[in-house]
Amino acid sequence: MHFSLIDENGYTGRIDGGIGLMLESPNIVIEASNNSDELKIEFDQPHDGFLTTIKEKTEAITNALNVKNIKYHFIIKEYYPEHLGIGSKTQLSLAIGLAIAKLEGVDLPVEKITKIVGRGGTSGIGWRGFEQGGFILDAGHDFGNEKEKATYLPSSASLSTDPALTLIRYPIPENWRFIIIIPNVKQGAHDQEEVNIFQEYTPINREEVNEVSHQIIMKVLPGIIKNDLDCFGQGIKRIQKIGFKKIEIELQHPFVKKLMKFLEAEGVKAYGMSSFGPCVVAITENDESAKILEPKCKEFIKDVGGTVLIAKPNNTGAEIKIEKE
């Protein structure tokens, strides 16, 4: 969920802040070694977008580390598609970058890897979540002439920008459960389409920016800290109807909007759409409530197809295991 901090009168301050929560699934799991004669990538089911990302990020990190002999063997054991709004490209990019750094015996902080692989230029959620997990509020970037950013663009078009500043990282209540609903409809905006949307629909007027900020400070943050899903959900649901998130939802396939109305009718306390969709996440207070809601969601999306799964919070970040031969 992203929100602009620029108003229509040209206010100079900060731009493209956001909030996000890290979950245990879906996952990207990679086994990496440097025992190959050349770059080798194994998939059970090859995915062109992922293959391209792995090759691009391998080139970026090896250039930065001045590695000449590219002999990595990547086995992709688990993955999920790009352009669902739940961060697969950022997580894959950072996993590749960190794996290569570890294999080369170089101690690189995640923030540095993030910039090398060209992520974090808009949202700071993905890189901080990879590092630490939890709930994250970032402050975006300094905005204005000769500042970090002079215009509102996605990470893919902000390659020279430092990763966004983290304001708060707080653990997600461990009892909360997340029903992730991915309907089989058009993917979320990406590449040039995403750039065009940013350029057409921003800046956001100051009143809506102020309201989003108010909901985060007075509802979302207290809800997380107090383990109060009612309070948290009031803020999250309101944010879906204002600012840049409202625009993202308006541009979605009609089924996504129907899905969110369905969740409201079911009395779900907290729900929201991922960044640019089409994934929608509903939050319940425990396993029992999640297991009651899950089959209802599967039934609701059966005409379009898709995936529904239950996830726990991830409050630790990426897991790294190093095995010696």
C-alpha atoms as one frame of an Amber mdcrd trajectory, in Angstrom:
protein
   0.000   0.000   0.000   1.612   3.205  -1.116   0.624   6.773  -0.458   2.019
   9.970  -1.925   3.200  12.798   0.300   3.052  15.481  -2.388   0.034  17.695
  -2.771  -1.435  19.382  -5.842   0.052  22.758  -4.901   3.619  21.558  -5.311
   4.419  21.053  -1.635   8.045  19.967  -1.311   8.689  17.376   1.348   8.621
  13.589   1.107   7.240  11.283  -1.534   5.974   7.700  -1.918   5.787   6.436
   1.666   3.997   3.181   2.411   3.055   0.432   4.830   3.395  -3.315   4.522
   3.322  -6.616   6.384   5.597  -9.596   5.795   4.081 -13.087   5.690   5.449
 -16.624   5.865   3.909 -17.618   2.544   3.871 -17.688  -0.416   7.619 -18.212
  -0.486  10.613 -17.978  -2.737  13.132 -20.690  -1.834  16.471 -20.804  -3.650
  19.398 -23.184  -3.335  22.592 -21.564  -4.597  26.115 -22.877  -5.134  29.197
 -21.894  -7.126  30.106 -25.349  -8.408  28.961 -24.947 -12.011  30.972 -24.236
 -15.163  28.561 -21.432 -16.108  25.386 -19.750 -14.878  22.834 -22.526 -14.464
  19.215 -22.029 -13.388  16.862 -24.915 -12.593  13.071 -24.682 -12.327  10.424
 -27.380 -12.105   8.286 -25.158 -14.313  10.378 -22.479 -16.091   9.002 -18.963
 -15.731  10.328 -16.436 -18.253   9.970 -13.446 -15.937  11.934 -15.123 -13.163
  14.653 -16.336 -15.527  15.098 -12.776 -16.801  15.205 -11.350 -13.266  17.784
 -13.899 -12.099  20.053 -13.189 -15.064  19.727  -9.398 -14.696  20.366  -9.373
 -10.952  23.261 -11.826 -11.269  24.868  -9.464 -13.762  24.243  -6.439 -11.518
  25.709  -7.958  -8.340  28.694  -9.607 -10.061  29.554  -6.329 -11.787  29.380
  -4.529  -8.444  31.630  -7.168  -6.828  33.930  -7.351  -9.869  33.363 -11.106
 -10.231  34.687 -12.405 -13.540  33.988 -16.133 -13.315  30.197 -16.642 -13.313
  29.733 -20.218 -12.137  26.597 -20.108 -10.022  24.020 -22.863  -9.933  20.573
 -21.730  -8.762  17.825 -24.234  -8.013  14.451 -22.532  -7.583  12.559 -24.788
  -5.171   9.565 -22.539  -4.463   8.344 -19.395  -6.161   5.244 -17.424  -6.990
   4.501 -15.252 -10.046   5.453 -11.618 -10.457   3.016  -8.705 -10.751   0.599
  -9.810  -8.039   1.527  -6.882  -5.807   3.099  -9.055  -3.109   6.767  -8.458
  -3.755   8.050 -11.528  -5.576  10.484  -9.591  -7.804  12.018  -7.723  -4.867
  12.350 -10.879  -2.778  13.861 -12.835  -5.678  16.264 -10.001  -6.526  17.487
  -9.703  -2.943  17.787 -13.478  -2.553  19.977 -13.694  -5.656  22.081 -10.711
  -4.580  22.587 -11.998  -1.033  23.338 -15.549  -2.209  26.078 -14.351  -4.564
  27.586 -12.093  -1.895  27.687 -15.005   0.575  29.216 -17.349  -2.029  31.901
 -14.757  -2.757  32.620 -14.255   0.928  31.546 -10.606   0.848  29.619  -9.115
   3.778  27.121  -6.780   2.116  24.221  -5.243   4.056  20.756  -5.847   2.601
  20.267  -2.109   2.037  23.374  -2.008  -0.174  22.279  -5.086  -2.125  18.865
  -3.481  -2.602  20.371  -0.535  -4.434  22.711  -2.701  -6.511  19.826  -4.840
  -7.801  17.644  -1.786  -8.483  14.909  -2.185  -5.885  13.620   0.088  -3.105
  13.437   3.182  -5.299   9.786   3.697  -4.364   8.846   1.409  -1.493  11.163
   0.498   1.365   8.897  -2.316   2.507  10.386  -5.140   0.448  14.017  -4.690
   1.431  13.370  -4.043   5.116  10.914  -6.927   5.240  13.484  -9.220   3.644
  15.964  -8.164   6.307  13.746  -8.169   9.414  10.137  -9.167   8.626   7.255
  -7.606  10.543   5.070  -4.569   9.923   6.901  -1.716   8.231   6.135   1.971
   7.768   8.502   3.806   5.470   8.834   7.538   4.824   9.678   7.291   1.148
  12.210   9.791  -0.194  13.131  13.467   0.020  11.314  15.184  -2.832  12.226
  18.250  -4.850  14.913  19.657  -7.108  18.333  18.172  -6.327  16.737  15.883
  -3.708  16.447  12.070  -3.754  13.537  12.152  -6.195  12.142  14.856  -8.430
   9.142  12.870  -9.648   6.911  10.005  -8.530   8.047   6.802 -10.239   8.112
   3.069  -9.379  11.281   1.272  -8.265  11.858  -0.070 -11.776  12.190   3.528
 -13.000  14.103   4.836  -9.953  17.300   2.822 -10.194  19.630   5.558  -8.939
  17.589   6.292  -5.807  18.612   4.984  -2.385  16.188   2.543  -0.703  13.334
   4.299   1.063  13.756   5.312   4.705  12.218   3.029   7.356  10.308   4.915
  10.044   8.913   2.020  12.068   9.378  -1.741  12.090   7.163  -3.574  14.562
   6.313  -7.273  15.010   2.947  -8.418  13.683   0.758 -10.122  16.314   1.565
 -13.829  16.054  -2.080 -14.871  16.414  -3.186 -12.988  13.287  -3.834 -15.057
  10.181  -3.845 -13.795   6.612  -6.083 -15.246   3.911  -4.318 -14.485   0.645
  -6.723 -14.454  -2.300  -5.235 -14.308  -5.793  -8.015 -14.318  -8.414  -7.113
 -15.409 -11.914  -7.613 -11.987 -13.519  -5.350  -9.427 -15.160  -1.999  -8.933
 -13.419  -1.274  -5.716 -11.563   0.249  -2.805 -13.457   3.973  -3.098 -14.178
   6.723  -1.775 -16.430   5.651   1.167 -18.608   1.989   0.855 -17.603   2.969
   1.401 -13.969   5.095   4.433 -14.869   2.205   5.898 -16.873  -0.189   5.513
 -13.935   2.187   7.281 -11.557   2.651  10.140 -13.989  -1.068  10.490 -14.747
  -2.536  10.241 -11.260  -0.020  11.957  -8.992   0.358  14.158  -7.063  -2.465
  13.356  -4.678  -4.311  16.270  -3.087  -3.167  17.263   0.392  -6.485  16.484
   2.105  -6.319  12.844   1.098  -2.623  12.601   1.946  -3.387  13.987   5.402
  -6.245  11.513   5.858  -4.080   8.522   4.917  -1.405   9.706   7.350  -4.044
  10.147  10.054  -5.394   6.616   9.535  -1.897   5.158   9.800  -0.961   7.064
  12.941  -4.292   6.843  14.778  -5.612   3.436  13.640  -3.094   1.189  11.888
  -0.134   1.663  14.232  -2.149   1.440  17.485  -3.900  -1.643  16.115  -0.597
  -3.417  15.503   0.930  -2.372  18.815  -2.162  -3.252  20.905  -3.023  -6.424
  18.940  -6.386  -4.803  18.184  -7.578  -6.044  14.790 -10.735  -3.906  14.936
  -8.679  -0.729  15.266  -6.130  -1.855  12.664  -8.863  -2.848  10.237 -10.697
   0.463  10.514  -7.576   2.212   9.268  -6.708  -0.308   6.566 -10.236  -0.372
   5.132 -10.440   3.419   5.085  -7.107   3.656   3.242  -8.571   1.514   0.435
 -10.993   4.354  -0.320  -8.643   7.354  -0.447  -5.446   8.585  -2.044  -3.353
   6.501  -4.404  -4.788   3.194  -3.131  -8.241   4.288  -4.276  -6.809   4.883
  -7.752  -5.122   1.465  -7.787  -8.438  -0.215  -6.935 -10.394   1.808  -9.499
  -8.042   0.528 -12.208  -8.546  -3.133 -11.234 -10.535  -5.869 -12.927 -14.177
  -5.620 -11.713 -13.878  -8.958  -9.925 -11.319  -7.546  -7.486 -13.818  -4.900
  -6.386 -16.523  -7.554  -6.025 -14.150  -9.614  -3.899 -13.564  -6.717  -1.516
 -17.331  -6.120  -1.221 -17.741  -9.824  -0.448 -15.209  -9.588   2.397 -17.013
  -6.560   3.804 -20.355  -8.422   3.676 -18.728 -11.347   5.506 -17.818  -9.003
   8.348 -14.058  -9.343   7.883 -12.409  -6.905  10.280  -9.399  -6.057   8.102
  -8.732  -6.479   4.403  -6.985  -4.677   1.600  -5.587  -4.991  -1.897  -1.900
  -5.552  -2.523   0.189  -2.945  -4.312  -1.480  -2.654  -7.750  -3.332  -5.934
  -7.154  -4.913  -8.205  -8.040  -4.127 -10.004  -4.761  -6.474  -9.233  -1.864
  -5.597 -10.109   1.735  -8.120 -10.647   4.529  -6.940 -10.729   8.151  -8.475
 -12.692  11.005  -7.567 -12.952  14.674  -6.793 -16.669  14.801  -6.538 -20.000
  12.978 -10.151 -20.941  13.631 -11.558 -17.792  12.023  -9.194 -18.140   9.056
 -10.259 -21.747   8.443 -13.908 -20.676   8.419 -13.276 -17.866   5.927 -10.913
 -19.760   3.604 -13.508 -22.103   1.972 -15.928 -19.209   1.548 -13.266 -17.326
  -0.399 -12.509 -20.372  -2.541 -16.185 -20.699  -3.358 -16.444 -17.001  -4.219
 -13.576 -17.056  -6.737 -14.392 -20.408  -8.359 -15.866 -18.811 -11.507 -12.637
 -16.951 -12.321 -10.272 -19.420 -10.671  -7.242 -18.576  -8.607  -5.493 -19.371
  -5.354  -6.514 -19.011  -1.709  -4.125 -19.789   1.125  -3.667 -19.036   4.823
  -0.403 -17.448   5.984   1.155 -16.661   9.345   3.136 -13.468  10.024   6.863
 -13.393   9.301   8.579 -11.397  12.028  12.157 -12.455  11.284  12.822 -11.830
   7.591  14.540 -14.130   5.113  15.993 -17.386   6.407  19.556 -18.172   5.342
  21.165 -21.610   5.681  24.796 -22.170   4.740  25.977 -25.723   4.154  29.637
 -26.612   3.730  30.581 -29.301   1.223
